[in-house]
Amino acid sequence: MNHRTNDPAASPAHAEHVISTHGQYTNRIWHPSTPLFESTVSELIEGCITTDDERCGLIDSDQNLYWIDNVHDEPSHNFYMDQAEYTASIDSIFAQELEILGIFHSHPNATPWPTPRDIRGWPPFDLKWRYFIVTSTEVIEWELA
């Protein structure tokens, strides 16, 4: 298997199969207690509509964006963050004494909901990171149900 993820369920070969999400489902958050700034939403949309590949990264508690290279073998329908950039971004956020607000990635195909692979790779709940999907027109926040 020539995939950069160690989880075979994250493989694009599973695109036509049911991927176990261990019974987890997602809910859209319609009215977050702390919405993203309009400037953050605009920057996310602008940064994601320039390519047909999924883009990804982190958002800190000041709502600065940390764009991280998507190194997945099938980046048009999947994302996998470059691990060195991911670690460097986290280190940078903590060095500034900020928190990680959340993780984002784009869906250039405009599907606004998380895929089974997205759910499977969700950040651990105890991190309390928010989860955003960016389409060409909006940024949508999701939570695990």
C-alpha positions, 0 to 999 in steps of 0.5 A: 500500500503506497499511502502516507497514512498508517491507517488503511481505513484512511486509504482512498481505496475505501472510497466505495466502501463503508468505513467504520466510524466506531458508531460516531456521528457528527452534528453541525454547530449552527451557533457557536458560542465563539464564532470565527472572525469574518476576516478568518472566514474570508482568509480560509475561503480565499486560501482554499478556493485556489486549488482543487486539492484539499488544504488543511491546517490549524487555527490558534486562539487569536484566530491566526491560520497555520497552513500545513502541506497536505501530503496525502497521495490522493489530495483531491479527496483526502488530507494528511498533514505533513507531520513536521509542519504540524509539529512546528505549527503546534510548537509555534502556537505554544511558544506564543502562549496561545491555545489551539482553537481548532483544525480545518480542511477544505472540501473543494468538491463543495461537500459541506459535511465530514466524510467517514475518513474525516470522522475516523481521523477526528482529533481526540475529544480531550484536546477540545479542538474545534473542527472546521470544513471549508467550502467555496462559500462557507466555513462550517463547524462540526462536532462529534455526536 
